[in-house]
Amino acid sequence: MAGQAWKYSGELDERDLAFLQHEYITIPMGIEYYGFSERPLTRMAKEAGAFYKVGKMTRIKRSVFDAYLRETRKIPRIGGKLCAKS
């Protein structure tokens, strides 16, 4: 949603706004927000080219990962949140 949060402004809550403030997110943040478990989240972040590791610190570039999900996973947005396919 990088730069396009205004399109969903009526559907965003405090949690979404706080999440959008981070360009790089941690694995636990991604698990909580996207609802994926650790291994699929890490695998998809690596496929997207959004996975960064420096020493023991791991980060996912949110804008790249969101673009990857929109392109390849075709996950619909319900209430401003990414949801699993039915």
N, C-alpha and C positions, 0 to 999 in steps of 0.2 A: 504494500500500500504506500510505498515511499512517495511522498509528495502528493498523495491523493486521498488523504484521510478526510478531507472536507466532503467527499462524496458520501461518506458513511457517517457524517457528524451526528445525524439523528439516531444512529444505532450504537454509537460508541459509549461505553461506560467508563468509570474511573480506572478500572483495570486495563482496558484497552489503551487509554491515554497514557498511563504510566508505562505500559509496554512499548508504545511507539516512541518514547523518549530515548530508548536504548538502540544504538546502531549495532552493537555487538551484544549477544545474549549468552548466558551460560547454559549448560546442558539442563540443570534443574529448572531454569526459567522456561526453556523450550518445552520440557516435558509438561510443566504445569499449564502453559498457555495453549499449546497445540494439541495436547492430549495423546501424544505418541509415547511409547516407552523408549528407553534409552538407546537400545541398539538400532531400531528403525530410524529414530531421529538422527543419530550419528551417521548412519549409512546414507540417508537422504541428503544430509548436509554435505557429506563428502562428494556425492554425485553432483550436487549443485555447485560445488566449488566454493562453498561458504564456510567450510570448517577450517579453523585455525588453531594450532597448538603451539604454545611456547613453554617449554619445560613441562610442568604439570598443569598449566593453565590452558583450558580449552574454551574457545569462543565460537559462536556461529554468527555470521554477518546476516542480520535480520532481513535487510532489503533484498539480498541475493536469494536467500532461502524462501522468502515469500514469493518472489518472482518465479522460482523453480516450482513451488507448489501450484501456483496459478497456471503455469504452462503445462506441466507434466501430470500432475495428480488430478486436475480438474475438480478440486474440492469446493463445494458450494459454500457461500457465506450465509450464515443464519444468525441474525442478531449481532452482526459485526464480528463474529468469531468463526474461525475455520472449523468445519465439522467433517467427520468421516463420511465417506460415501455410503449410501444405503444399498 
